Amino acid sequence: MRKIIFVMTLFLLSHCGIMAQGFSPYHTNVIKYNGYSYPYFPGCVEWEDMNYSQRLESLQIPFDTLENISTSRLLETCLYYPFNINISLSDDYLTGFEKVRNNFNGYAELFLRSNFIQELIDLYDSRDVFFIEEINDDYDCGQYSFDFMFLELFILENIDHATETQLNQIVTLVKTKKAQQESLEEYYSNKGIADKILNKAETLGIESKTIEFDIKLSPNPLTNNLTVSYSLPLEQQAILTIYDFNGKIIKRERLYSEEKTLTLNLENLHFGTYIYTINCGDFSKTGKLIKKL
């Protein structure tokens, strides 16, 4: 059996001009890519002449495309975002993943989709752990292993939004695939992500029904002022964060349980669509905020 140090393999090969004919995450097309067609990507001629900021900008999905692309295609797009490999530059993969997702507008849109969790579960379910033994290309073996790790990072980051039925699906799938991956440890290394998912699922199963949280942002679309009306558990605090579609933080405010409303002056905000998140302990909520002319 071949020993694959997949992160280093991916990092080196994804920056060495091996995909110059058109974006594809696999050399031998063992899995067909159906996501967004990046106009520029590692390996194309134009990529070599760009600095890092220009490369990040070139990978952003145009707004109209982002609004109309299906969730399944958007999920594949994010799964194979060329800079995903940068998670290996951080001390731990969770910190690295947070930095990566904040640099790509595809993630912001994907995590808002109402059907995202089920699409994610279905894709994770469809991937056969043992299929890696049939892949003859070392790079493709590394990519296939990397896919599993990234899908599990997606699950870990979004499991809070799963329904009870989906939570049960996730636990069953993760337990099964974790055992299968452990039998092929020369190919797979998920850095304990599966265990984190199972631990979080157990916590959610016990505690998720006890959270009392309500929030409303109005008007939405807004012109100048935004009123945040909310109800928090006693002595709890929440954080409201507003991002643009590139993941840049526009506004961050703390919400206190003893207060019920907060008014924000957003007159200077450019018109367009923004993302807001509310975080209160283990509970989180994400939505769209539209600024009109």
Beta strands, then each sheet from edge to edge (+ up, - down):
strand 1: 214-218
strand 2: 225-231
strand 3: 237-243
strand 4: 249-256
strand 5: 261-265
strand 6: 272-280
strand 7: 283-291
sheet 1: 1+ 2- 5+
sheet 2: 4+ 3- 6+ 7-
end
